[in-house]
Every structure is written in structure tokens, then in C-alpha cells.
Amino acid sequence: MTAPKPSGADRVPMLRARALTKVYASGEVAVHALRGVDLDLRDRELIVLVGPSGSGKSTLLNILGGLDTPSSGQVFFRDRELTAADEAELTRYRRRHVGFVFQFYNLIPSLTALENVALVTEISERPMAPEDALALVGLRERIDHFPAQLSGGEQQRVAIARAIAKQPELLLCDEPTGALDSQTGVLVLEAIEQVNRELGTATALITHNAGISDMADRVLHFGDGRIVDIQHNATRRPAHELSW
């Protein structure tokens, strides 16, 4: 079932970041990964983050997902301030509300696709059936295959199924097509698009491929630790029409 369009009430941001900075020490040099970033992400929205390597995209995604903490600034998930949370609270946040998809699939080779997804559902509060998660990303017929029997694109779709099987409210994707050719990458993007549309999962996706930007509601352009431009797409282009 297609998720309904956001109403006015739904436009209250799910996730709010304000004045985020992140500074890393590299010997005697301070590396400024983020320099005062503000961001809102709303329910059912799909945003794409583009920009050169080292511009702060992954650092921001890690902070939004509770994998890292900022040097200064605040992050709110609904009415909860994540930047005031301790590690136990951040662990619960990641487990209950966030799904992660990375460039490399990190599947367990000795487990089937179904078993890789089931690892997540066994510790989730309101999981979908692993079979249903795999069907959602177009792998109903491949559930009993091991990672070595799957193509790179199929393995990435298993990783997406694993991320969304716990029915997270937020899906964070860091270069999910980075290790794939464009034809295979489009299949992965179709799976992400399907999850966003059918489950209503708010999605943030990092990419180096500017052509992917057309599938987003908004495109955030990064440079030198800042959001330097925001592009609003009046309509979202279907993933199967994309090329790069």
C-alpha cells in the first residue's frame, strides 16, 4: 500500500539538527568535519546528500543515526534530544528507530538471505517477517541463497531488507550504490524507493552520483562541512529512469 502524502500536521520534522559542528584532532591539526549544520527531516521524506569526499556527509549521517556525537549543537528525534542522551539511550534509539545501509553489505557468509535478515527481527520490538522484508526488495525467490550465491546488487538488497525488517522510522544510506555498476545500482535504488513509498520510512541517502538527486524530495549539497545549497524537486523521478 502506498504511503499517504504528508499533511500539514505531518510536516513537523521527525529529526532536527541545529548548529552541528564536529572537530577531529589529527595530531596537532584540528579537522572541522561539520561547521554549523542545520537540517530538518520529515516523515516519509526522501533526501539526497551530495558533495565531494570529506565535505561532511557521512559525519552528519553518523550523528543523525546515533553512531557519533557532535562537538557542539543539538539533534532532536521527535521530542527527544539525542545530544543529551547517554550511550544506553543511543543504543535503544538505533535499535528501535534507525536502519542503516552502507556501501559494503556486511552479510554473514554462512547464513542465508533469510537468516541474515532474521538476525535483526529476533531483537526488534515490532519486526516484519523476514520473508516480507525480502519480498519488499524483490528477493522473494532468493531467500534460501547464501551471500556467495547472490550478485552484488542482490546482496545490497538483502542489506536493505535487514535494515528495514525492524520497521524503522528512519533509514540512513551511505553510498549504497558505490560498489555497483549503474544498472545494478538502479535496482538497489528502486528497493530504497519502494521502502520509502510503501512503508513511509523517512530516508537520507548519501551519493557521489549527481544523477541520483532527481529521485529525492530535496537535495542537500555539501561543501567544506556545510550545506551550501538546497534543491527542492517539484516531482520525484522514478529510480528506474535514473542513469549516471
LUMBA-824266 format. One record per residue: x, y, z of N, C-alpha, C in turn; residue number from 0; residue in one letter. Coordinates in steps of 0.05 Angstrom, whole numbers, always signed. Each point is the difference from the previous one (the first is absolute). Layout:
(zaro (X, Y, Z), (X, Y, Z), (X, Y, Z), NUM, a) ...
//
This chain:
(zaro (+17, -24, +0), (-17, +24, +0), (+18, +25, +0), 0, m) (zaro (-7, +19, -17), (+16, +24, -2), (-5, +18, +24), 1, t) (zaro (+22, +11, +12), (-3, +18, +23), (-13, +25, -9), 2, a) (zaro (-19, +12, +16), (-13, +25, -7), (+20, +23, +0), 3, p) (zaro (-7, +20, -16), (+16, +24, +0), (-1, +14, +27), 4, k) (zaro (+22, +13, +7), (+0, +14, +26), (-21, +22, +1), 5, p) (zaro (-15, +1, +22), (-18, +22, +5), (+14, +23, +14), 6, s) (zaro (-14, +22, +5), (+13, +22, +14), (+11, -8, +27), 7, g) (zaro (-15, -17, +15), (+9, -8, +26), (+25, -17, -2), 8, a) (zaro (+2, -16, -22), (+23, -17, -3), (+25, +15, -7), 9, d) (zaro (-2, +25, -6), (+24, +15, -8), (+17, +9, +23), 10, r) (zaro (-9, -6, +25), (+17, +4, +23), (+23, -19, -3), 11, v) (zaro (+25, +9, +1), (+23, -17, -5), (+1, -24, +19), 12, p) (zaro (+7, -23, -11), (+6, -24, +17), (+27, +5, +13), 13, m) (zaro (+19, +11, -16), (+27, +3, +9), (+9, +29, -4), 14, l) (zaro (+12, +12, +21), (+9, +27, -2), (+29, +2, +9), 15, r) (zaro (+17, +12, -16), (+28, +5, +7), (+4, +30, +0), 16, a) (zaro (+13, +10, +20), (+5, +28, +2), (+29, +6, +7), 17, r) (zaro (+12, +17, -17), (+27, +10, +5), (+21, -22, +6), 18, a) (zaro (-2, -22, -15), (+18, -22, +6), (+29, +6, -9), 19, l) (zaro (+19, -5, +17), (+28, +1, -7), (+12, -27, +8), 20, t) (zaro (+21, -7, -15), (+16, -24, +8), (+29, +6, -7), 21, k) (zaro (+17, -1, +21), (+28, +5, -4), (+16, -25, +9), 22, v) (zaro (+17, -9, -18), (+18, -23, +7), (+28, +11, +3), 23, y) (zaro (+14, -12, +19), (+29, +6, +3), (+16, -19, -17), 24, a) (zaro (+17, +11, -17), (+18, -16, -16), (+28, +10, +6), 25, s) (zaro (+13, -13, +20), (+25, +11, +10), (-4, +27, +13), 26, g) (zaro (+14, +20, -9), (-4, +27, +10), (-19, +16, -17), 27, e) (zaro (-12, -13, -19), (-18, +14, -19), (-29, -7, +8), 28, v) (zaro (-17, +21, +0), (-29, -4, +5), (-14, -2, -28), 29, a) (zaro (-14, -22, -4), (-15, -4, -25), (-29, +5, +5), 30, v) (zaro (-11, +20, -13), (-28, +8, +3), (-18, -15, -20), 31, h) (zaro (-12, -21, +9), (-17, -16, -18), (-27, +12, -5), 32, a) (zaro (-11, +13, +21), (-26, +14, -3), (+4, +28, +12), 33, l) (zaro (-12, +20, -13), (+3, +28, +8), (-27, +13, +2), 34, r) (zaro (-16, -7, +20), (-25, +14, +4), (-22, -9, -18), 35, g) (zaro (-7, -26, +0), (-20, -11, -19), (-27, +0, +14), 36, v) (zaro (-20, +10, -15), (-28, -2, +8), (-15, -18, -20), 37, d) (zaro (-17, -17, +10), (-14, -19, -17), (-26, -8, +12), 38, l) (zaro (-22, -1, -15), (-25, -13, +7), (-5, -23, -18), 39, d) (zaro (-10, -22, +11), (-9, -23, -16), (-28, -7, +9), 40, l) (zaro (-18, -2, -19), (-28, -5, +7), (-9, -28, -7), 41, r) (zaro (-21, -9, +13), (-11, -26, -5), (-5, -3, -30), 42, d) (zaro (+7, -24, -10), (-6, -8, -28), (+18, +14, -21), 43, r) (zaro (+17, +18, +9), (+16, +15, -18), (+25, -16, -9), 44, e) (zaro (+9, +4, -24), (+25, -12, -10), (+18, +23, -8), 45, l) (zaro (+23, +2, +13), (+20, +21, -7), (+26, -14, -9), 46, i) (zaro (+14, +14, -18), (+25, -9, -10), (+22, +20, +8), 47, v) (zaro (+22, -9, +10), (+23, +16, +8), (+22, -4, -20), 48, l) (zaro (+9, +21, -13), (+21, -1, -20), (+22, +19, +6), 49, v) (zaro (+24, -6, -9), (+23, +18, +5), (+25, -17, -1), 50, g) (zaro (+23, +14, -2), (+26, -14, -2), (+6, -16, +25), 51, p) (zaro (+19, -19, -2), (+10, -14, +23), (+11, +19, +20), 52, s) (zaro (-5, -5, +26), (+10, +18, +20), (-16, +25, +5), 53, g) (zaro (-24, +1, -12), (-16, +25, +3), (-19, -2, +24), 54, s) (zaro (-1, -23, +14), (-16, -2, +25), (-24, -17, -2), 55, g) (zaro (-6, -12, -23), (-25, -15, -3), (-2, -24, +19), 56, k) (zaro (+20, -17, +0), (+0, -24, +16), (+1, +7, +30), 57, s) (zaro (+15, +21, +7), (+0, +8, +28), (-27, +8, +9), 58, t) (zaro (-15, +15, -16), (-27, +9, +7), (-18, -25, +3), 59, l) (zaro (+1, -19, -19), (-17, -23, +1), (+6, -16, +25), 60, l) (zaro (+25, -3, +7), (+7, -15, +25), (-11, +13, +25), 61, n) (zaro (+0, +27, +1), (-11, +14, +23), (-30, -3, +1), 62, i) (zaro (-13, +2, -23), (-30, -3, -1), (-8, -28, +8), 63, l) (zaro (+17, -20, -6), (-7, -27, +6), (+9, -9, +28), 64, g) (zaro (+12, +18, +15), (+9, -7, +27), (+25, -16, +1), 65, g) (zaro (+15, -1, -22), (+25, -14, +0), (+24, +17, +9), 66, l) (zaro (-5, +26, +0), (+21, +20, +7), (-14, +23, +14), 67, d) (zaro (+16, +16, +14), (-11, +24, +13), (+14, +25, -10), 68, t) (zaro (-14, +22, -1), (+12, +25, -10), (+18, +13, +21), 69, p) (zaro (+17, +17, -10), (+17, +16, +19), (-17, +22, +13), 70, s) (zaro (-20, +10, -15), (-19, +19, +11), (-25, -1, -17), 71, s) (zaro (-22, +12, +10), (-25, -1, -14), (-19, -20, +12), 72, g) (zaro (-24, -2, -12), (-21, -18, +11), (-13, -16, -22), 73, q) (zaro (-9, -24, +7), (-16, -17, -17), (-24, -9, +16), 74, v) (zaro (-24, +3, -13), (-25, -9, +13), (-13, -21, -18), 75, f) (zaro (-8, -22, +12), (-17, -20, -14), (-28, +3, +13), 76, f) (zaro (-18, +10, -16), (-27, +7, +11), (+4, +19, +24), 77, r) (zaro (-8, -7, +24), (+3, +18, +23), (+23, -7, +17), 78, d) (zaro (+18, -18, -9), (+23, -9, +16), (+26, +12, -10), 79, r) (zaro (+15, +11, +18), (+26, +11, -8), (+21, -22, +1), 80, e) (zaro (+9, -8, -24), (+20, -21, -1), (+27, +9, +10), 81, l) (zaro (+6, +25, -3), (+26, +10, +9), (+2, +1, +31), 82, t) (zaro (-22, -4, +14), (+1, -2, +29), (-2, -29, +10), 83, a) (zaro (-1, -19, -19), (-3, -28, +7), (+26, -13, +7), 84, a) (zaro (-1, -20, +18), (+24, -16, +6), (+2, -23, -20), 85, d) (zaro (+21, -16, +2), (+5, -21, -20), (-23, -21, +0), 86, e) (zaro (-11, -6, +23), (-22, -20, +1), (-24, +11, -14), 87, a) (zaro (-6, +26, +3), (-23, +12, -14), (+5, +0, -30), 88, e) (zaro (+24, +7, -8), (+6, +0, -29), (-2, -28, -12), 89, l) (zaro (+8, -20, +15), (-2, -28, -9), (-30, -7, -4), 90, t) (zaro (-17, +8, +19), (-29, -5, -4), (-11, +15, -24), 91, r) (zaro (+9, +25, -4), (-9, +16, -23), (+8, -15, -26), 92, y) (zaro (+25, -9, -2), (+8, -13, -24), (-16, -26, -5), 93, r) (zaro (-4, -15, +22), (-14, -26, -3), (-29, +4, -7), 94, r) (zaro (-13, +20, +11), (-29, +2, -3), (-8, +17, -25), 95, r) (zaro (+16, +19, -7), (-9, +21, -19), (+16, +3, -25), 96, h) (zaro (+24, -11, -2), (+18, +6, -22), (+9, -26, -15), 97, v) (zaro (-1, +1, -26), (+11, -21, -17), (+24, +12, -15), 98, g) (zaro (+22, -15, -2), (+24, +9, -14), (+5, -18, -24), 99, f) (zaro (+8, +13, -22), (+10, -14, -24), (+26, +14, -8), 100, v) (zaro (+21, -17, -3), (+26, +11, -6), (+9, -10, -28), 101, f) (zaro (+23, +11, -9), (+10, -8, -27), (+6, -30, -1), 102, q) (zaro (+11, -10, +22), (+6, -29, +1), (-21, -14, +16), 103, f) (zaro (-7, -24, -9), (-25, -13, +9), (+2, -11, +28), 104, y) (zaro (+23, -10, +8), (+4, -11, +27), (-20, -22, +7), 105, n) (zaro (-5, -17, -20), (-16, -24, +5), (+17, -22, +12), 106, l) (zaro (-12, -18, +15), (+14, -23, +11), (+1, -22, -21), 107, i) (zaro (+23, -8, -9), (+2, -18, -23), (-13, -28, +5), 108, p) (zaro (+0, -9, +25), (-10, -27, +6), (-30, +0, +4), 109, s) (zaro (-13, +22, -2), (-29, +2, +3), (-14, +6, -26), 110, l) (zaro (-24, -11, -4), (-15, +7, -24), (-10, +29, +2), 111, t) (zaro (-11, +9, -23), (-12, +27, +0), (-21, +2, +22), 112, a) (zaro (-17, -21, +2), (-21, +1, +21), (+11, +1, +28), 113, l) (zaro (+21, -16, +5), (+12, +0, +26), (+15, +26, +7), 114, e) (zaro (+12, +12, -20), (+13, +26, +4), (-21, +21, +9), 115, n) (zaro (-23, +0, -12), (-21, +19, +7), (-12, -7, +28), 116, v) (zaro (-3, -26, +5), (-12, -9, +25), (+17, +8, +24), 117, a) (zaro (+26, +4, -4), (+17, +8, +23), (-11, +26, +12), 118, l) (zaro (-10, +18, -17), (-10, +26, +9), (-28, -3, +12), 119, v) (zaro (-17, -16, -12), (-27, -2, +9), (-2, -14, +28), 120, t) (zaro (+20, -16, +6), (+0, -14, +26), (+4, +19, +23), 121, e) (zaro (+12, +24, -5), (+5, +18, +22), (-17, +26, -3), 122, i) (zaro (-20, -1, -17), (-16, +24, -5), (-26, -1, +15), 123, s) (zaro (-11, +23, +5), (-25, +1, +15), (-25, -5, -17), 124, e) (zaro (+1, +9, -25), (-24, -3, -17), (+9, -7, -29), 125, r) (zaro (+14, -22, -3), (+11, -7, -26), (-21, -9, -20), 126, p) (zaro (+7, +3, -26), (-16, -14, -20), (+13, -28, -4), 127, m) (zaro (-14, -18, -12), (+11, -26, -6), (+24, +3, -19), 128, a) (zaro (+22, -14, +5), (+23, +2, -18), (-7, -5, -30), 129, p) (zaro (-19, -19, -4), (-8, -6, -28), (-13, +25, -12), 130, e) (zaro (-16, +15, +16), (-14, +23, -11), (+20, +23, -6), 131, d) (zaro (+21, +3, +17), (+20, +20, -5), (+15, -6, -26), 132, a) (zaro (+7, -25, -5), (+14, -8, -24), (-18, +3, -25), 133, l) (zaro (-26, -6, +4), (-18, +3, -23), (-3, +29, -7), 134, a) (zaro (+1, +18, +20), (-3, +29, -6), (+23, +10, -17), 135, l) (zaro (+23, -12, +2), (+23, +9, -17), (+4, -19, -24), 136, v) (zaro (-20, -16, -6), (+1, -16, -24), (+16, -25, +1), 137, g) (zaro (+3, -12, +24), (+17, -24, +3), (-16, -23, +11), 138, l) (zaro (-25, -2, -5), (-17, -21, +10), (+11, -28, -8), 139, r) (zaro (+11, -1, -24), (+9, -26, -11), (+29, -7, +8), 140, e) (zaro (+13, +18, +15), (+28, -4, +7), (+5, -3, +30), 141, r) (zaro (-21, -5, +15), (+3, +0, +29), (+18, -22, +11), 142, i) (zaro (+2, -22, -14), (+16, -22, +10), (+28, +0, -12), 143, d) (zaro (+8, +21, -14), (+27, +1, -12), (+19, +13, +20), 144, h) (zaro (+25, -10, -1), (+21, +12, +16), (+12, +24, -14), 145, f) (zaro (+13, +19, +14), (+12, +23, -13), (+17, -6, -24), 146, p) (zaro (+16, -21, +1), (+17, -7, -22), (-15, -8, -25), 147, a) (zaro (-26, -7, +3), (-17, -8, -22), (-16, +24, -11), 148, q) (zaro (+5, +24, +11), (-15, +24, -8), (+19, +19, -14), 149, l) (zaro (-11, +16, -18), (+15, +21, -12), (+4, +23, +20), 150, s) (zaro (+18, +19, -7), (+4, +23, +17), (-25, +15, +6), 151, g) (zaro (-16, +5, -21), (-25, +14, +4), (-20, -15, +17), 152, g) (zaro (+0, -26, -3), (-18, -16, +17), (+9, +0, +29), 153, e) (zaro (+26, -1, +4), (+10, +2, +27), (-7, +27, +13), 154, q) (zaro (+2, +21, -15), (-7, +26, +11), (-30, +1, +6), 155, q) (zaro (-16, -12, -16), (-29, -1, +6), (-6, -16, +24), 156, r) (zaro (+15, -22, +5), (-3, -14, +25), (+7, +18, +24), 157, v) (zaro (+21, +16, -4), (+8, +19, +21), (-22, +21, +5), 158, a) (zaro (-14, +8, -21), (-22, +19, +4), (-23, -14, +14), 159, i) (zaro (-6, -25, -8), (-21, -15, +14), (+6, -4, +29), 160, a) (zaro (+26, -5, +6), (+8, -3, +28), (-4, +27, +15), 161, r) (zaro (+6, +22, -13), (-3, +26, +13), (-29, +8, +6), 162, a) (zaro (-18, -8, -18), (-28, +9, +2), (-18, -21, +14), 163, i) (zaro (+11, -24, +5), (-16, -21, +12), (-10, +7, +28), 164, a) (zaro (+14, +17, +14), (-9, +8, +26), (-19, +24, -1), 165, k) (zaro (-8, +7, -25), (-18, +22, -6), (+9, +26, +13), 166, q) (zaro (+24, +9, -7), (+10, +25, +12), (-15, +24, -12), 167, p) (zaro (-1, +22, +15), (-11, +24, -10), (+19, +16, -17), 168, e) (zaro (+26, -7, +2), (+21, +15, -14), (+19, -20, -13), 169, l) (zaro (+5, +4, -26), (+19, -17, -15), (+23, +18, -9), 170, l) (zaro (+25, -7, +7), (+23, +16, -7), (+18, -17, -18), 171, l) (zaro (+5, +10, -24), (+15, -15, -20), (+25, +15, -8), 172, c) (zaro (+23, -12, +5), (+26, +13, -7), (+12, -14, -24), 173, d) (zaro (-2, +13, -23), (+11, -10, -25), (-10, -29, -6), 174, e) (zaro (-26, -5, +0), (-10, -27, -3), (+5, -11, -28), 175, p) (zaro (+6, +17, -20), (+6, -10, -27), (+29, +4, -7), 176, t) (zaro (+17, +8, +20), (+27, +7, -6), (+17, -23, -11), 177, g) (zaro (-7, -25, +6), (+16, -23, -9), (-13, -14, -23), 178, a) (zaro (-20, +13, -12), (-16, -13, -21), (+1, +15, -26), 179, l) (zaro (-4, -14, -23), (-3, +13, -25), (-28, +14, -1), 180, d) (zaro (-4, +17, -19), (-24, +17, +0), (-25, -17, -4), 181, s) (zaro (+0, -21, -17), (-23, -16, -4), (-8, -15, +26), 182, q) (zaro (+19, -11, +14), (-5, -13, +25), (-8, +20, +22), 183, t) (zaro (+13, +23, -1), (-6, +21, +20), (-28, +9, -2), 184, g) (zaro (-11, +2, -24), (-28, +8, -3), (-19, -19, +14), 185, v) (zaro (+6, -26, -1), (-16, -20, +13), (+0, +4, +31), 186, l) (zaro (+23, +8, +10), (+2, +6, +29), (-16, +25, +6), 187, v) (zaro (+2, +20, -16), (-15, +25, +4), (-30, -5, -1), 188, l) (zaro (-8, -18, -18), (-28, -7, -2), (-10, -12, +26), 189, e) (zaro (+17, -16, +13), (-7, -13, +25), (-3, +22, +22), 190, a) (zaro (+19, +19, +1), (-2, +22, +19), (-24, +17, -5), 191, i) (zaro (-6, +5, -25), (-24, +15, -7), (-25, -14, +9), 192, e) (zaro (-1, -26, -4), (-23, -17, +7), (-5, +2, +31), 193, q) (zaro (+22, -2, +15), (-2, +1, +29), (-11, +27, +9), 194, v) (zaro (+10, +22, -12), (-9, +26, +7), (-29, +4, -7), 195, n) (zaro (-8, -10, -23), (-28, +4, -10), (-19, -18, +16), 196, r) (zaro (+6, -25, +3), (-20, -19, +12), (+0, +0, +30), 197, e) (zaro (+23, +4, +13), (+1, +0, +29), (-1, +29, +11), 198, l) (zaro (+5, +20, -17), (+1, +27, +9), (+25, +7, +16), 199, g) (zaro (+21, -15, -3), (+25, +3, +15), (+15, +25, -9), 200, t) (zaro (+4, +19, +18), (+17, +23, -7), (+28, -10, -7), 201, a) (zaro (+11, +11, -22), (+25, -11, -11), (+19, +22, -7), 202, t) (zaro (+25, -4, +8), (+22, +18, -7), (+21, -17, -14), 203, a) (zaro (+9, +8, -24), (+18, -16, -16), (+23, +17, -9), 204, l) (zaro (+24, -9, +5), (+25, +12, -9), (+8, -12, -26), 205, i) (zaro (+9, +17, -19), (+10, -10, -26), (+20, +19, -12), 206, t) (zaro (+18, -10, -16), (+17, +16, -17), (-12, +4, -28), 207, h) (zaro (-21, -14, -5), (-12, +1, -27), (-22, +20, -2), 208, n) (zaro (+5, +23, -12), (-19, +21, -1), (-26, -8, -13), 209, a) (zaro (+1, -20, -18), (-25, -9, -14), (-20, -11, +19), 210, g) (zaro (+8, -10, +23), (-19, -12, +19), (-17, +22, +13), 211, i) (zaro (+9, +25, -1), (-14, +21, +14), (-29, +3, -9), 212, s) (zaro (-6, -7, -25), (-27, +4, -10), (-21, -17, +14), 213, d) (zaro (+8, -21, +15), (-20, -17, +13), (-8, +11, +27), 214, m) (zaro (+12, +22, +9), (-4, +11, +27), (-21, +21, +1), 215, a) (zaro (-11, +4, +24), (-17, +24, +5), (+18, +25, +1), 216, d) (zaro (+23, -4, +14), (+19, +22, +3), (+28, -10, -4), 217, r) (zaro (+17, +17, -10), (+29, -7, -4), (+16, +20, +16), 218, v) (zaro (+17, -10, +17), (+17, +17, +17), (+29, -2, -11), 219, l) (zaro (+10, +23, -9), (+27, +1, -11), (+20, +8, +21), 220, h) (zaro (+20, -16, +5), (+20, +5, +21), (+26, +10, -11), 221, f) (zaro (+13, +17, +15), (+26, +9, -6), (+14, +10, +25), 222, g) (zaro (+24, -11, +5), (+16, +10, +23), (-15, +0, +26), 223, d) (zaro (-15, -21, +5), (-13, -3, +26), (-26, +15, +3), 224, g) (zaro (-10, +11, -22), (-25, +16, +1), (-19, -9, -22), 225, r) (zaro (-26, +5, +5), (-20, -2, -22), (+1, +26, -15), 226, i) (zaro (+10, -2, -25), (+4, +25, -16), (-24, +6, -18), 227, v) (zaro (-17, -20, -4), (-23, +5, -17), (-21, -22, +5), 228, d) (zaro (-25, +8, -2), (-22, -20, +3), (-18, +2, -25), 229, i) (zaro (-3, -22, -13), (-17, -1, -25), (-26, -15, +7), 230, q) (zaro (-22, +12, -7), (-26, -13, +4), (-10, -10, -27), 231, h) (zaro (-7, -25, -1), (-11, -12, -25), (-30, +1, +1), 232, n) (zaro (-13, +12, -19), (-29, +2, -1), (-12, -28, -2), 233, a) (zaro (+13, -17, -15), (-9, -28, -3), (+25, -18, +3), 234, t) (zaro (-5, -24, +10), (+22, -19, +2), (+1, -18, -25), 235, r) (zaro (+23, -3, -11), (+4, -17, -24), (+3, -29, +9), 236, r) (zaro (-15, -18, -12), (+2, -28, +8), (+29, -11, -3), 237, p) (zaro (+8, -17, +18), (+28, -10, -1), (+6, -14, -26), 238, a) (zaro (-19, -14, -12), (+5, -14, -25), (+6, +18, -23), 239, h) (zaro (-5, +26, +3), (+7, +19, -21), (+27, +13, +3), 240, e) (zaro (+14, -6, +22), (+25, +13, +6), (+23, -13, -15), 241, l) (zaro (+21, +16, -5), (+25, -11, -11), (+22, +18, +9), 242, s) (zaro (+24, -11, +0), (+24, +15, +7), (+25, -12, -12), 243, w) 
//
